[in-house]
Amino acid sequence: AQKITQTQPGMFVQEKEAVTLDCTYDTSDPSYGLFWYKQPSSGEMIFLIYQGSYDQQNATEGRYSLNFQKARKSANLVISASQLGDSAMYFCAMREDTGGFKTIFGAGTRLFVKA
Amino acid sequence: EAQVTQNPRYLITVTGKKLTVTCSQNMNHEYMSWYRQDPGLGLRQIYYSMNVEVTDKGDVPEGYKVSRKEKRNFPLILESPSPNQTSLYFCASGDFSYEQYFGPGTRLTVT
């Protein structure tokens, strides 16, 4: 069954340091996409990064990179050089591409960046 | 400006009074979706639509209806709202590539 697990309800990181947010998933579909979204306290959902199941290289977008380990079914988000503005809720999500575009989200990780 | 709009942004209603939350996108996206967000549960998909007149159930469709008569609009209908439908609702759209564009959210309270 389709499932996303984020095991870290909350995390602290010092400003300018790197942080890894964990995400594991479960699916039987060979074709799927993995996403990370940021939700600041203002409430909007901001797309950060995407990784396709057939992509050979890990996705990167500026300070965000996705550490994709297919065999382990993990898709961890790495934020380099954390900034105070990175304090937010982060959601991992998965979309199975076969039989429709159903999407599931993890419960989220709240990140606190300390000055 | 490319955007997804939702109305109303805030709504307080009573049990059983039918309501509709509108969603509209101006990006000509074929894919649209509704989610609800509850503390500790993340976002859960209610319904999604891959094209006009094509809709499918997500994980939590009970108590909700949708329609997709036009490409740009995807309203969410609660025929008989109940307190357990109190939540933050998001509409999203996309073009099947990967990114979904989210609306600003609608905070619904059912008393």
gemmi code that builds the backbone of each chain (N, CA, C; Angstrom):
import gemmi

chains = {
    "A": [
        ("ALA", (0.845, -1.192, 0.000), (0.000, 0.000, 0.000), (0.883, 1.246, 0.000)),
        ("GLN", (0.356, 2.275, -0.583), (1.073, 3.538, -0.657), (1.206, 4.147, 0.732)),
        ("LYS", (2.426, 4.552, 1.099), (2.639, 5.086, 2.446), (3.854, 5.988, 2.462)),
        ("ILE", (3.763, 7.073, 3.228), (4.883, 7.992, 3.423), (5.096, 8.142, 4.921)),
        ("THR", (6.331, 8.045, 5.366), (6.631, 8.167, 6.787), (7.698, 9.219, 7.017)),
        ("GLN", (7.358, 10.180, 7.864), (8.338, 11.161, 8.327), (8.443, 10.966, 9.825)),
        ("THR", (9.582, 10.492, 10.274), (9.715, 10.058, 11.662), (10.124, 11.170, 12.624)),
        ("GLN", (10.455, 12.333, 12.091), (10.929, 13.434, 12.940), (9.831, 14.491, 13.064)),
        ("PRO", (9.099, 14.512, 14.166), (8.043, 15.531, 14.297), (8.626, 16.939, 14.347)),
        ("GLY", (9.809, 17.065, 14.979), (10.423, 18.377, 15.090), (11.931, 18.251, 15.096)),
        ("MET", (12.580, 19.275, 14.547), (14.039, 19.275, 14.517), (14.560, 20.680, 14.712)),
        ("PHE", (15.739, 20.760, 15.346), (16.412, 22.037, 15.514), (17.712, 22.008, 14.719)),
        ("VAL", (18.073, 23.143, 14.153), (19.361, 23.257, 13.461), (19.906, 24.655, 13.716)),
        ("GLN", (21.197, 24.750, 13.814), (21.845, 26.036, 13.982), (21.922, 26.730, 12.632)),
        ("GLU", (21.706, 28.027, 12.651), (21.830, 28.809, 11.415), (23.166, 28.537, 10.753)),
        ("LYS", (23.148, 28.415, 9.420), (24.305, 28.193, 8.549), (24.758, 26.736, 8.506)),
        ("GLU", (24.158, 25.883, 9.329), (24.500, 24.464, 9.259), (23.550, 23.735, 8.305)),
        ("ALA", (23.938, 22.534, 7.917), (23.094, 21.696, 7.069), (22.189, 20.823, 7.939)),
        ("VAL", (21.050, 20.463, 7.384), (20.115, 19.607, 8.116), (19.480, 18.623, 7.141)),
        ("THR", (19.221, 17.424, 7.626), (18.573, 16.388, 6.817), (17.227, 16.027, 7.426)),
        ("LEU", (16.198, 16.106, 6.609), (14.853, 15.709, 7.029), (14.537, 14.365, 6.392)),
        ("ASP", (14.141, 13.417, 7.217), (13.969, 12.050, 6.743), (12.590, 11.806, 6.139)),
        ("CYS", (12.583, 10.931, 5.139), (11.332, 10.517, 4.519), (11.515, 9.113, 3.956)),
        ("THR", (10.674, 8.203, 4.359), (10.658, 6.879, 3.748), (9.289, 6.646, 3.143)),
        ("TYR", (9.258, 5.804, 2.138), (8.006, 5.595, 1.422), (7.839, 4.123, 1.097)),
        ("ASP", (6.640, 3.779, 0.733), (6.350, 2.410, 0.338), (5.372, 2.449, -0.820)),
        ("THR", (5.715, 1.747, -1.874), (4.839, 1.657, -3.031), (5.203, 0.426, -3.834)),
        ("SER", (4.240, -0.095, -4.546), (4.500, -1.221, -5.443), (4.525, -0.757, -6.901)),
        ("ASP", (4.258, 0.520, -7.104), (4.262, 1.075, -8.455), (5.705, 1.367, -8.863)),
        ("PRO", (6.160, 0.882, -10.023), (7.544, 1.142, -10.424), (7.774, 2.589, -10.860)),
        ("SER", (6.685, 3.289, -11.180), (6.800, 4.676, -11.623), (6.114, 5.591, -10.630)),
        ("TYR", (6.895, 6.469, -10.031), (6.335, 7.365, -9.014), (7.204, 8.605, -8.915)),
        ("GLY", (6.653, 9.608, -8.270), (7.391, 10.832, -8.034), (7.395, 11.163, -6.555)),
        ("LEU", (8.474, 11.745, -6.115), (8.626, 12.147, -4.723), (8.828, 13.654, -4.658)),
        ("PHE", (8.175, 14.289, -3.708), (8.172, 15.740, -3.616), (8.455, 16.180, -2.186)),
        ("TRP", (8.970, 17.387, -2.086), (9.034, 18.047, -0.798), (8.381, 19.421, -0.924)),
        ("TYR", (7.585, 19.731, 0.095), (6.937, 21.027, 0.173), (7.281, 21.676, 1.507)),
        ("LYS", (7.303, 23.000, 1.485), (7.530, 23.778, 2.700), (6.257, 24.537, 3.030)),
        ("GLN", (5.900, 24.544, 4.302), (4.740, 25.314, 4.735), (5.169, 26.241, 5.879)),
        ("PRO", (5.403, 27.510, 5.568), (5.754, 28.455, 6.632), (4.541, 28.749, 7.509)),
        ("SER", (4.757, 29.521, 8.537), (3.673, 29.805, 9.487), (2.514, 30.544, 8.832)),
        ("SER", (2.767, 31.178, 7.711), (1.700, 31.881, 6.987), (0.729, 30.914, 6.312)),
        ("GLY", (1.126, 29.656, 6.176), (0.182, 28.628, 5.739), (0.255, 28.176, 4.304)),
        ("GLU", (0.915, 28.921, 3.429), (0.923, 28.475, 2.036), (1.845, 27.283, 1.835)),
        ("MET", (1.582, 26.528, 0.817), (2.384, 25.357, 0.474), (3.330, 25.748, -0.652)),
        ("ILE", (4.616, 25.560, -0.427), (5.632, 25.963, -1.387), (6.372, 24.730, -1.874)),
        ("PHE", (6.347, 24.502, -3.174), (7.060, 23.377, -3.764), (8.567, 23.617, -3.663)),
        ("LEU", (9.307, 22.593, -3.249), (10.759, 22.721, -3.124), (11.521, 21.912, -4.161)),
        ("ILE", (11.177, 20.629, -4.283), (12.029, 19.755, -5.087), (11.263, 18.498, -5.457)),
        ("TYR", (11.659, 17.904, -6.586), (11.005, 16.704, -7.099), (12.058, 15.682, -7.526)),
        ("GLN", (11.731, 14.403, -7.303), (12.582, 13.300, -7.760), (11.695, 12.248, -8.394)),
        ("GLY", (11.974, 11.888, -9.630), (11.251, 10.818, -10.284), (11.893, 9.480, -9.989)),
        ("SER", (11.098, 8.429, -9.990), (11.625, 7.115, -9.611), (12.672, 6.597, -10.589)),
        ("TYR", (12.642, 7.088, -11.820), (13.616, 6.631, -12.819), (14.791, 7.586, -12.976)),
        ("ASP", (14.772, 8.677, -12.211), (15.890, 9.622, -12.313), (17.153, 8.981, -11.745)),
        ("GLN", (18.224, 9.114, -12.502), (19.476, 8.480, -12.083), (20.237, 9.318, -11.061)),
        ("GLN", (20.059, 10.623, -11.160), (20.803, 11.495, -10.256), (19.874, 12.102, -9.216)),
        ("ASN", (20.443, 12.418, -8.074), (19.669, 13.088, -7.038), (19.308, 14.498, -7.481)),
        ("ALA", (18.071, 14.894, -7.180), (17.616, 16.225, -7.559), (18.238, 17.290, -6.656)),
        ("THR", (18.517, 18.442, -7.248), (18.996, 19.578, -6.476), (18.291, 20.841, -6.971)),
        ("GLU", (17.999, 21.738, -6.022), (17.401, 23.031, -6.336), (17.973, 24.035, -5.354)),
        ("GLY", (19.000, 24.744, -5.795), (19.607, 25.728, -4.909), (20.170, 25.072, -3.655)),
        ("ARG", (19.693, 25.492, -2.484), (20.193, 24.931, -1.221), (19.522, 23.614, -0.848)),
        ("TYR", (18.580, 23.183, -1.667), (17.858, 21.936, -1.387), (18.391, 20.810, -2.268)),
        ("SER", (18.587, 19.672, -1.668), (18.909, 18.478, -2.436), (18.132, 17.313, -1.856)),
        ("LEU", (17.860, 16.359, -2.710), (17.086, 15.194, -2.305), (18.008, 13.988, -2.369)),
        ("ASN", (18.221, 13.355, -1.245), (19.055, 12.164, -1.165), (18.162, 10.950, -1.402)),
        ("PHE", (18.145, 10.498, -2.655), (17.234, 9.444, -3.097), (17.955, 8.105, -3.054)),
        ("GLN", (17.476, 7.216, -2.187), (18.028, 5.873, -2.098), (16.885, 4.902, -2.394)),
        ("LYS", (16.812, 4.509, -3.645), (15.663, 3.749, -4.131), (15.525, 2.399, -3.442)),
        ("ALA", (16.629, 1.705, -3.273), (16.572, 0.374, -2.663), (16.086, 0.439, -1.219)),
        ("ARG", (16.409, 1.510, -0.556), (15.992, 1.688, 0.837), (14.658, 2.411, 0.924)),
        ("LYS", (14.143, 2.850, -0.215), (12.891, 3.595, -0.276), (12.938, 4.806, 0.651)),
        ("SER", (13.984, 5.576, 0.476), (14.071, 6.808, 1.252), (14.328, 7.992, 0.331)),
        ("ALA", (13.836, 9.142, 0.735), (13.940, 10.363, -0.070), (14.146, 11.533, 0.882)),
        ("ASN", (15.297, 11.592, 1.474), (15.573, 12.607, 2.492), (15.881, 13.958, 1.866)),
        ("LEU", (15.398, 15.000, 2.500), (15.664, 16.368, 2.053), (16.854, 16.912, 2.832)),
        ("VAL", (17.809, 17.443, 2.107), (18.959, 18.074, 2.722), (18.903, 19.573, 2.435)),
        ("ILE", (18.938, 20.352, 3.492), (18.986, 21.807, 3.355), (20.371, 22.246, 3.795)),
        ("SER", (21.095, 22.868, 2.890), (22.438, 23.325, 3.235), (22.379, 24.778, 3.714)),
        ("ALA", (23.329, 25.156, 4.548), (23.453, 26.546, 4.999), (22.109, 27.106, 5.453)),
        ("SER", (21.551, 26.502, 6.495), (20.209, 26.878, 6.957), (20.110, 28.364, 7.260)),
        ("GLN", (18.938, 28.894, 6.976), (18.649, 30.305, 7.245), (17.446, 30.385, 8.178)),
        ("LEU", (17.328, 31.512, 8.860), (16.201, 31.667, 9.789), (14.866, 31.495, 9.072)),
        ("GLY", (14.821, 31.901, 7.826), (13.598, 31.776, 7.042), (13.244, 30.345, 6.664)),
        ("ASP", (14.131, 29.413, 6.956), (13.841, 28.002, 6.692), (12.976, 27.392, 7.781)),
        ("SER", (12.790, 28.098, 8.871), (11.915, 27.589, 9.936), (10.504, 27.445, 9.387)),
        ("ALA", (10.012, 26.221, 9.391), (8.719, 25.936, 8.758), (8.392, 24.461, 8.953)),
        ("MET", (7.227, 24.101, 8.451), (6.841, 22.689, 8.390), (7.240, 22.168, 7.017)),
        ("TYR", (7.781, 20.955, 6.971), (8.212, 20.363, 5.715), (7.486, 19.039, 5.506)),
        ("PHE", (6.908, 18.909, 4.313), (6.157, 17.701, 3.987), (6.797, 16.955, 2.827)),
        ("CYS", (6.928, 15.663, 3.002), (7.322, 14.757, 1.933), (6.047, 14.184, 1.320)),
        ("ALA", (6.035, 14.013, 0.021), (4.837, 13.494, -0.642), (5.237, 12.558, -1.771)),
        ("MET", (4.322, 11.679, -2.115), (4.572, 10.731, -3.208), (3.344, 10.647, -4.104)),
        ("ARG", (3.604, 10.549, -5.392), (2.537, 10.375, -6.365), (2.838, 9.139, -7.192)),
        ("GLU", (1.915, 8.190, -7.192), (2.065, 7.014, -8.045), (1.562, 7.354, -9.436)),
        ("ASP", (2.297, 6.989, -10.457), (1.975, 7.413, -11.817), (1.084, 6.441, -12.583)),
        ("THR", (0.873, 5.269, -12.045), (0.071, 4.277, -12.753), (-1.343, 4.262, -12.195)),
        ("GLY", (-2.334, 4.299, -13.100), (-3.715, 4.214, -12.623), (-4.200, 5.465, -11.951)),
        ("GLY", (-3.703, 6.625, -12.375), (-4.161, 7.858, -11.756), (-3.039, 8.573, -11.047)),
        ("PHE", (-3.291, 9.775, -10.641), (-2.253, 10.589, -10.008), (-2.591, 10.853, -8.553)),
        ("LYS", (-2.908, 9.772, -7.844), (-3.191, 9.900, -6.423), (-1.915, 10.294, -5.698)),
        ("THR", (-2.034, 11.217, -4.761), (-0.873, 11.742, -4.045), (-1.080, 11.589, -2.555)),
        ("ILE", (-0.049, 11.136, -1.858), (-0.128, 11.067, -0.395), (1.018, 11.868, 0.213)),
        ("PHE", (0.740, 12.419, 1.383), (1.702, 13.225, 2.103), (2.075, 12.557, 3.425)),
        ("GLY", (3.291, 12.834, 3.884), (3.668, 12.451, 5.223), (3.085, 13.424, 6.238)),
        ("ALA", (3.293, 13.115, 7.511), (2.727, 13.945, 8.586), (3.488, 15.241, 8.784)),
        ("GLY", (4.700, 15.303, 8.237), (5.454, 16.545, 8.300), (6.509, 16.566, 9.384)),
        ("THR", (7.504, 17.427, 9.182), (8.560, 17.692, 10.164), (8.638, 19.198, 10.358)),
        ("ARG", (8.553, 19.608, 11.601), (8.688, 21.044, 11.875), (10.150, 21.357, 12.146)),
        ("LEU", (10.713, 22.241, 11.356), (12.117, 22.621, 11.483), (12.227, 23.984, 12.150)),
        ("PHE", (13.086, 24.046, 13.154), (13.379, 25.302, 13.846), (14.842, 25.641, 13.600)),
        ("VAL", (15.086, 26.816, 13.055), (16.456, 27.260, 12.814), (16.826, 28.270, 13.900)),
        ("LYS", (17.901, 27.980, 14.613), (18.332, 28.824, 15.731), (19.417, 29.792, 15.280)),
        ("ALA", (19.309, 31.033, 15.741), (20.319, 32.050, 15.400), (21.593, 31.854, 16.226)),
    ],
    "B": [
        ("GLU", (-0.773, 36.929, -13.496), (-0.023, 36.140, -12.510), (-0.630, 34.740, -12.413)),
        ("ALA", (0.250, 33.728, -12.519), (-0.210, 32.345, -12.407), (-0.619, 32.061, -10.971)),
        ("GLN", (-1.847, 31.557, -10.800), (-2.276, 31.323, -9.434), (-3.465, 30.379, -9.352)),
        ("VAL", (-3.634, 29.852, -8.151), (-4.811, 29.071, -7.793), (-5.552, 29.870, -6.729)),
        ("THR", (-6.813, 30.133, -6.973), (-7.589, 30.908, -6.007), (-8.658, 30.034, -5.376)),
        ("GLN", (-8.923, 30.302, -4.123), (-9.953, 29.582, -3.379), (-10.837, 30.607, -2.677)),
        ("ASN", (-12.111, 30.291, -2.643), (-13.056, 31.133, -1.906), (-14.148, 30.273, -1.281)),
        ("PRO", (-14.521, 30.614, -0.041), (-13.946, 31.670, 0.792), (-12.641, 31.223, 1.441)),
        ("ARG", (-11.937, 32.134, 2.056), (-10.723, 31.791, 2.761), (-11.023, 31.287, 4.174)),
        ("TYR", (-12.082, 31.802, 4.741), (-12.507, 31.384, 6.062), (-14.018, 31.184, 6.035)),
        ("LEU", (-14.473, 30.142, 6.716), (-15.909, 29.870, 6.742), (-16.265, 29.161, 8.035)),
        ("ILE", (-17.256, 29.725, 8.720), (-17.832, 29.078, 9.886), (-19.272, 28.759, 9.548)),
        ("THR", (-19.663, 27.508, 9.716), (-21.009, 27.108, 9.367), (-21.545, 26.127, 10.418)),
        ("VAL", (-22.781, 25.730, 10.204), (-23.408, 24.801, 11.157), (-23.604, 23.440, 10.522)),
        ("THR", (-23.715, 22.451, 11.336), (-23.904, 21.090, 10.866), (-25.109, 21.001, 9.936)),
        ("GLY", (-24.888, 20.357, 8.782), (-25.978, 20.093, 7.858), (-26.250, 21.157, 6.815)),
        ("LYS", (-25.642, 22.292, 6.916), (-25.893, 23.358, 5.942), (-24.934, 23.238, 4.764)),
        ("LYS", (-25.470, 22.919, 3.623), (-24.659, 22.680, 2.423), (-23.762, 23.869, 2.116)),
        ("LEU", (-22.534, 23.561, 1.703), (-21.624, 24.634, 1.324), (-20.748, 24.200, 0.161)),
        ("THR", (-20.232, 25.192, -0.536), (-19.319, 24.964, -1.656), (-18.096, 25.838, -1.479)),
        ("VAL", (-16.938, 25.236, -1.649), (-15.684, 25.984, -1.687), (-15.204, 25.989, -3.129)),
        ("THR", (-15.020, 27.164, -3.663), (-14.626, 27.237, -5.071), (-13.110, 27.204, -5.212)),
        ("CYS", (-12.667, 26.692, -6.334), (-11.250, 26.654, -6.676), (-11.121, 26.961, -8.162)),
        ("SER", (-10.219, 27.855, -8.489), (-10.022, 28.226, -9.886), (-8.543, 28.428, -10.146)),
        ("GLN", (-8.092, 27.960, -11.324), (-6.690, 28.142, -11.699), (-6.624, 28.756, -13.107)),
        ("ASN", (-5.596, 29.573, -13.308), (-5.458, 30.281, -14.596), (-4.240, 29.798, -15.377)),
        ("MET", (-3.796, 28.578, -15.130), (-2.590, 28.063, -15.772), (-2.902, 26.982, -16.812)),
        ("ASN", (-4.161, 26.790, -17.102), (-4.586, 25.790, -18.078), (-4.152, 24.364, -17.701)),
        ("HIS", (-4.055, 24.116, -16.411), (-3.663, 22.798, -15.944), (-4.793, 21.794, -16.102)),
        ("GLU", (-4.436, 20.578, -16.460), (-5.439, 19.526, -16.568), (-5.714, 18.874, -15.213)),
        ("TYR", (-4.699, 18.806, -14.383), (-4.812, 18.108, -13.107), (-5.168, 19.087, -11.997)),
        ("MET", (-6.209, 18.738, -11.233), (-6.580, 19.524, -10.068), (-6.922, 18.576, -8.924)),
        ("SER", (-6.781, 19.077, -7.698), (-6.928, 18.184, -6.552), (-7.363, 18.973, -5.323)),
        ("TRP", (-8.043, 18.299, -4.421), (-8.405, 18.866, -3.121), (-7.765, 18.037, -2.011)),
        ("TYR", (-7.258, 18.762, -1.003), (-6.665, 18.139, 0.164), (-7.267, 18.771, 1.417)),
        ("ARG", (-7.236, 18.002, 2.492), (-7.507, 18.585, 3.783), (-6.285, 18.378, 4.675)),
        ("GLN", (-6.014, 19.372, 5.514), (-4.862, 19.295, 6.395), (-5.327, 19.337, 7.835)),
        ("ASP", (-4.946, 18.344, 8.587), (-5.266, 18.254, 10.003), (-3.984, 18.050, 10.794)),
        ("PRO", (-3.894, 18.616, 11.985), (-2.662, 18.506, 12.785), (-2.234, 17.062, 12.982)),
        ("GLY", (-0.961, 16.804, 12.744), (-0.410, 15.467, 12.944), (-0.687, 14.479, 11.823)),
        ("LEU", (-1.495, 14.896, 10.852), (-1.854, 13.967, 9.762), (-1.344, 14.420, 8.411)),
        ("GLY", (-0.739, 15.562, 8.349), (-0.290, 16.066, 7.061), (-1.477, 16.424, 6.178)),
        ("LEU", (-1.281, 16.338, 4.890), (-2.354, 16.600, 3.932), (-2.889, 15.275, 3.433)),
        ("ARG", (-4.184, 15.181, 3.345), (-4.812, 13.973, 2.820), (-5.664, 14.355, 1.620)),
        ("GLN", (-5.524, 13.577, 0.574), (-6.199, 13.900, -0.673), (-7.662, 13.478, -0.601)),
        ("ILE", (-8.530, 14.384, -1.004), (-9.965, 14.118, -0.957), (-10.435, 13.588, -2.308)),
        ("TYR", (-10.254, 14.384, -3.331), (-10.572, 14.030, -4.705), (-9.535, 14.658, -5.610)),
        ("TYR", (-9.392, 14.076, -6.796), (-8.583, 14.709, -7.803), (-9.235, 14.528, -9.165)),
        ("SER", (-8.780, 15.342, -10.099), (-9.357, 15.315, -11.438), (-8.240, 15.425, -12.450)),
        ("MET", (-8.270, 14.530, -13.427), (-7.220, 14.540, -14.437), (-7.648, 15.267, -15.707)),
        ("ASN", (-8.906, 15.616, -15.784), (-9.389, 16.372, -16.933), (-10.854, 16.715, -16.695)),
        ("VAL", (-11.406, 17.491, -17.597), (-12.820, 17.847, -17.504), (-13.659, 16.575, -17.475)),
        ("GLU", (-14.600, 16.537, -16.558), (-15.539, 15.417, -16.397), (-14.872, 14.127, -15.927)),
        ("VAL", (-13.610, 14.192, -15.487), (-12.918, 13.015, -14.971), (-12.475, 13.297, -13.545)),
        ("THR", (-13.086, 12.601, -12.592), (-12.697, 12.782, -11.200), (-12.482, 11.426, -10.544)),
        ("ASP", (-11.617, 11.390, -9.547), (-11.326, 10.145, -8.836), (-11.202, 10.420, -7.353)),
        ("LYS", (-11.503, 9.401, -6.566), (-11.420, 9.532, -5.122), (-9.970, 9.475, -4.655)),
        ("GLY", (-9.681, 10.305, -3.648), (-8.410, 10.208, -2.958), (-8.555, 9.306, -1.751)),
        ("ASP", (-7.873, 9.633, -0.691), (-7.904, 8.781, 0.492), (-9.083, 9.039, 1.418)),
        ("VAL", (-9.645, 10.251, 1.375), (-10.717, 10.594, 2.316), (-11.884, 11.268, 1.614)),
        ("PRO", (-12.569, 10.579, 0.686), (-13.631, 11.220, -0.086), (-14.992, 11.286, 0.609)),
        ("GLU", (-15.162, 10.545, 1.690), (-16.486, 10.455, 2.312), (-16.952, 11.818, 2.807)),
        ("GLY", (-18.182, 12.173, 2.429), (-18.769, 13.427, 2.866), (-18.498, 14.592, 1.938)),
        ("TYR", (-17.794, 14.338, 0.847), (-17.439, 15.393, -0.106), (-17.890, 15.009, -1.518)),
        ("LYS", (-18.147, 16.032, -2.299), (-18.410, 15.856, -3.720), (-17.600, 16.888, -4.476)),
        ("VAL", (-17.285, 16.562, -5.718), (-16.589, 17.517, -6.583), (-17.221, 17.449, -7.962)),
        ("SER", (-16.914, 18.443, -8.757), (-17.314, 18.418, -10.159), (-16.243, 19.126, -10.973)),
        ("ARG", (-16.109, 18.746, -12.212), (-15.127, 19.396, -13.095), (-15.796, 19.604, -14.448)),
        ("LYS", (-16.587, 20.633, -14.502), (-17.300, 20.959, -15.745), (-16.473, 21.844, -16.659)),
        ("GLU", (-15.556, 22.565, -16.084), (-14.657, 23.413, -16.853), (-13.235, 23.119, -16.402)),
        ("LYS", (-12.301, 23.338, -17.283), (-10.911, 23.030, -16.969), (-10.402, 23.856, -15.799)),
        ("ARG", (-10.781, 25.096, -15.713), (-10.209, 25.984, -14.717), (-10.823, 25.859, -13.329)),
        ("ASN", (-12.008, 25.271, -13.213), (-12.714, 25.253, -11.933), (-12.900, 23.848, -11.372)),
        ("PHE", (-12.771, 23.746, -10.064), (-12.899, 22.435, -9.419), (-13.491, 22.658, -8.025)),
        ("PRO", (-14.796, 22.893, -7.942), (-15.400, 23.185, -6.638), (-15.517, 21.951, -5.739)),
        ("LEU", (-15.411, 22.195, -4.458), (-15.576, 21.156, -3.435), (-16.906, 21.398, -2.736)),
        ("ILE", (-17.728, 20.377, -2.696), (-19.083, 20.513, -2.158), (-19.230, 19.625, -0.927)),
        ("LEU", (-19.731, 20.237, 0.140), (-20.087, 19.479, 1.337), (-21.600, 19.542, 1.453)),
        ("GLU", (-22.255, 18.441, 1.142), (-23.722, 18.423, 1.099), (-24.325, 18.586, 2.495)),
        ("SER", (-23.718, 17.939, 3.471), (-24.224, 18.004, 4.840), (-23.022, 18.002, 5.788)),
        ("PRO", (-22.406, 19.160, 5.955), (-21.162, 19.213, 6.747), (-21.366, 18.734, 8.181)),
        ("SER", (-20.321, 18.119, 8.705), (-20.333, 17.676, 10.093), (-19.075, 18.210, 10.783)),
        ("PRO", (-19.071, 18.266, 12.105), (-17.917, 18.832, 12.819), (-16.585, 18.157, 12.482)),
        ("ASN", (-16.603, 16.874, 12.115), (-15.331, 16.218, 11.784), (-14.778, 16.657, 10.434)),
        ("GLN", (-15.487, 17.525, 9.746), (-14.973, 18.113, 8.516), (-14.359, 19.486, 8.763)),
        ("THR", (-14.293, 19.886, 10.012), (-13.558, 21.094, 10.371), (-12.090, 20.854, 10.054)),
        ("SER", (-11.525, 21.706, 9.201), (-10.170, 21.451, 8.723), (-9.699, 22.629, 7.884)),
        ("LEU", (-8.444, 22.539, 7.454), (-7.882, 23.476, 6.490), (-7.853, 22.771, 5.142)),
        ("TYR", (-8.467, 23.381, 4.153), (-8.596, 22.760, 2.845), (-7.739, 23.483, 1.812)),
        ("PHE", (-7.043, 22.673, 1.026), (-6.218, 23.211, -0.053), (-6.655, 22.640, -1.395)),
        ("CYS", (-6.726, 23.514, -2.365), (-6.892, 23.113, -3.749), (-5.528, 23.230, -4.423)),
        ("ALA", (-5.261, 22.365, -5.376), (-3.994, 22.412, -6.090), (-4.220, 22.075, -7.554)),
        ("SER", (-3.323, 22.545, -8.405), (-3.393, 22.181, -9.815), (-1.990, 21.911, -10.330)),
        ("GLY", (-1.905, 21.169, -11.440), (-0.612, 20.838, -12.029), (-0.791, 20.367, -13.454)),
        ("ASP", (0.322, 20.188, -14.134), (0.259, 19.795, -15.551), (0.853, 18.417, -15.794)),
        ("PHE", (0.786, 17.543, -14.805), (1.279, 16.170, -14.888), (2.796, 16.073, -14.912)),
        ("SER", (3.509, 17.186, -14.943), (4.960, 17.074, -14.872), (5.323, 16.654, -13.460)),
        ("TYR", (5.304, 17.566, -12.549), (5.487, 17.174, -11.168), (4.967, 18.198, -10.175)),
        ("GLU", (5.246, 19.455, -10.396), (4.896, 20.436, -9.388), (3.401, 20.656, -9.317)),
        ("GLN", (2.900, 20.714, -8.111), (1.526, 21.124, -7.904), (1.549, 22.533, -7.334)),
        ("TYR", (0.669, 23.368, -7.846), (0.531, 24.730, -7.357), (-0.669, 24.761, -6.416)),
        ("PHE", (-0.427, 25.231, -5.213), (-1.467, 25.205, -4.204), (-2.153, 26.564, -4.071)),
        ("GLY", (-3.433, 26.512, -3.780), (-4.166, 27.710, -3.411), (-3.804, 28.120, -1.996)),
        ("PRO", (-4.343, 29.237, -1.526), (-3.977, 29.775, -0.211), (-4.609, 29.044, 0.962)),
        ("GLY", (-5.572, 28.179, 0.670), (-6.216, 27.437, 1.756), (-7.533, 28.055, 2.190)),
        ("THR", (-8.433, 27.203, 2.636), (-9.728, 27.623, 3.188), (-9.878, 26.971, 4.564)),
        ("ARG", (-10.021, 27.816, 5.560), (-10.184, 27.277, 6.916), (-11.676, 27.166, 7.212)),
        ("LEU", (-12.131, 25.925, 7.366), (-13.550, 25.648, 7.573), (-13.778, 25.173, 9.001)),
        ("THR", (-14.759, 25.782, 9.641), (-15.194, 25.340, 10.965), (-16.673, 24.980, 10.904)),
        ("VAL", (-16.989, 23.763, 11.321), (-18.382, 23.299, 11.335), (-18.787, 23.090, 12.795)),
        ("THR", (-19.804, 23.832, 13.228), (-20.225, 23.744, 14.630), (-21.500, 22.909, 14.775)),
    ],
}
model = gemmi.Model(1)
for chain_id, residues in chains.items():
    chain = gemmi.Chain(chain_id)
    for i, (resn, *xyz) in enumerate(residues, 1):
        res = gemmi.Residue()
        res.name, res.seqid = resn, gemmi.SeqId(i, " ")
        for name, pos in zip(("N", "CA", "C"), xyz):
            atom = gemmi.Atom()
            atom.name, atom.element = name, gemmi.Element(name[0])
            atom.pos, atom.b_iso = gemmi.Position(*pos), 0.0
            res.add_atom(atom)
        chain.add_residue(res)
    model.add_chain(chain)
structure = gemmi.Structure()
structure.add_model(model)
structure.setup_entities()
